Amino acid sequence: MNICILSTDQEKDDHRLLEAARAKGHTAELYNIRDISMVLDTDKPTICWRDKDITKTFDAIIPRLNVNFTDYGTNVLQQFICGRTYVSESPAALRLGRDKLKCLQYLLARGLPFPATGIAYTPHGFRQLAKVIGMPMIIKLIESTEGTGIFLVNSLKEMDNIVRTFSQLGASYIIQRFVAEAAGTDIRAFVVGGKVVASMCRRSQDGDFRSNVALGGCSEPYKLTAAEEQMVLSATASIGINVSGVDFVRSNQGPLLLEINVSPDFTGEQGIEKITGINIADAIIDFAVSQVHGFYEQRFSSARVLESPRGILCADG
Ligand SMILES: Nc1ncnc2c1ncn2[C@@H]1O[C@H](COP(=O)(O)OP(=O)(O)OP(=O)(O)O)[C@@H](O)[C@H]1O
């Protein structure tokens, strides 16, 4: 099979996927999304990597997009889908995963648990919300990652300060109930194709409320309870993502979801592969390959092409 890992930064994780695909006997390339261009033309829609036409080169595209490339990256994926190439994630699911607010709304629609979260239009509106959410509370940028852009505030004055700064910068943010009993600990469950393949507990080492490994947190293997596993899988199904890192905290009311990370990292000293000994790269490649055969066996009409939530191309007629 001919596989393209479409990434942004060509990080260690991307190279692990490339190696895993090649070790399984596939032809594989690792391309940077910055080098991709496309022509939208009904007669000859084209996708190029540098000056090479790759419109029909690959059987499967496995995206790994960092947060700054969600828009361009998902547009490129959509172009592959229009050209009837299998893409292992739906562009819509990737976009949803990058928007903490919309993602929580999908969880809400499924009745899944997460800390009470608020959004308002004006700083005054946020002040009103603060009465409902209560202090201390968390303020999060909607597109934060690796624990940056997340603040714990203890008073209305602190909240006002951050809210006004974010508003002046034109940034979008939410406020959230602080789950104090999580005590700087959270759980990361790695999901591939509707299965939890690995999970670990992350703990901050310096009293920070954030457990992020990027901020110095450390990890250990963790076995999900049956209820936690069911919650995690319902969460990924709710946005239609295939590969994700689902984060949740354990609260006095049970597990509360924080986020569904799309294109999650899995390498590194405290990464989930090292901590659990589970080969995540293999799991991702195996899943994509398992989907490809079914995908190309489907019959398509040239009349209408639709994107399904799970990244499978559908056609009617
Ligand atoms: N409501 C909350 N109550 C308690 N702790 C929280 C809350 N929200 C976030 N945290 C802590 O802060 C960390 C970072 O939060 P969150 O996962 O929302 O942000 P992030 O920047 O997107 O991180 P990542 O990139 O790892 O997903 C969490 O891992 C958790 O330890």
The ligand as an SDF file (V2000), in Angstrom:
LIG
                    3D

 31 33  0  0  0  0  0  0  0  0999 V2000
  -11.1950   22.3320   34.9250 N   0  0  0  0  0  0  0  0  0  0  0  0
  -10.0150   21.8570   35.3480 C   0  0  0  0  0  0  0  0  0  0  0  0
   -9.8430   21.5020   36.6520 N   0  0  0  0  0  0  0  0  0  0  0  0
   -8.6670   21.0270   37.1000 C   0  0  0  0  0  0  0  0  0  0  0  0
   -7.5620   20.8800   36.3260 N   0  0  0  0  0  0  0  0  0  0  0  0
   -7.6770   21.2310   35.0130 C   0  0  0  0  0  0  0  0  0  0  0  0
   -8.9010   21.7360   34.4730 C   0  0  0  0  0  0  0  0  0  0  0  0
   -8.7020   21.9910   33.1680 N   0  0  0  0  0  0  0  0  0  0  0  0
   -7.4180   21.6790   32.9150 C   0  0  0  0  0  0  0  0  0  0  0  0
   -6.7920   21.2100   34.0120 N   0  0  0  0  0  0  0  0  0  0  0  0
   -5.3820   20.7810   34.1050 C   0  0  0  0  0  0  0  0  0  0  0  0
   -4.6380   21.5260   33.1620 O   0  0  0  0  0  0  0  0  0  0  0  0
   -4.0750   20.6740   32.1720 C   0  0  0  0  0  0  0  0  0  0  0  0
   -4.1670   21.3170   30.7980 C   0  0  0  0  0  0  0  0  0  0  0  0
   -5.5450   21.4830   30.4740 O   0  0  0  0  0  0  0  0  0  0  0  0
   -6.1550   21.1320   29.0370 P   0  0  0  0  0  0  0  0  0  0  0  0
   -5.9630   19.6660   28.7480 O   0  0  0  0  0  0  0  0  0  0  0  0
   -7.5390   21.6430   28.9990 O   0  0  0  0  0  0  0  0  0  0  0  0
   -5.2210   22.0280   28.1500 O   0  0  0  0  0  0  0  0  0  0  0  0
   -4.2850   21.8010   26.9140 P   0  0  0  0  0  0  0  0  0  0  0  0
   -3.3800   22.9650   26.8690 O   0  0  0  0  0  0  0  0  0  0  0  0
   -5.1200   21.5880   25.7290 O   0  0  0  0  0  0  0  0  0  0  0  0
   -3.4370   20.5060   27.2430 O   0  0  0  0  0  0  0  0  0  0  0  0
   -3.1120   19.2750   26.2260 P   0  0  0  0  0  0  0  0  0  0  0  0
   -2.3990   19.8360   25.0400 O   0  0  0  0  0  0  0  0  0  0  0  0
   -2.2500   18.3200   27.0260 O   0  0  0  0  0  0  0  0  0  0  0  0
   -4.4110   18.6660   25.9510 O   0  0  0  0  0  0  0  0  0  0  0  0
   -4.8550   19.3800   32.2520 C   0  0  0  0  0  0  0  0  0  0  0  0
   -4.0860   18.3050   31.7870 O   0  0  0  0  0  0  0  0  0  0  0  0
   -5.2180   19.3100   33.7340 C   0  0  0  0  0  0  0  0  0  0  0  0
   -4.1310   18.7590   34.4710 O   0  0  0  0  0  0  0  0  0  0  0  0
  1  2  1  0
  2  3  1  0
  2  7  2  0
  3  4  2  0
  4  5  1  0
  5  6  2  0
  6  7  1  0
  6 10  1  0
  7  8  1  0
  8  9  2  0
  9 10  1  0
 10 11  1  0
 11 12  1  0
 11 30  1  0
 12 13  1  0
 13 14  1  0
 13 28  1  0
 14 15  1  0
 15 16  1  0
 16 17  2  0
 16 18  1  0
 16 19  1  0
 19 20  1  0
 20 21  2  0
 20 22  1  0
 20 23  1  0
 23 24  1  0
 24 25  2  0
 24 26  1  0
 24 27  1  0
 28 29  1  0
 28 30  1  0
 30 31  1  0
M  END
$$$$
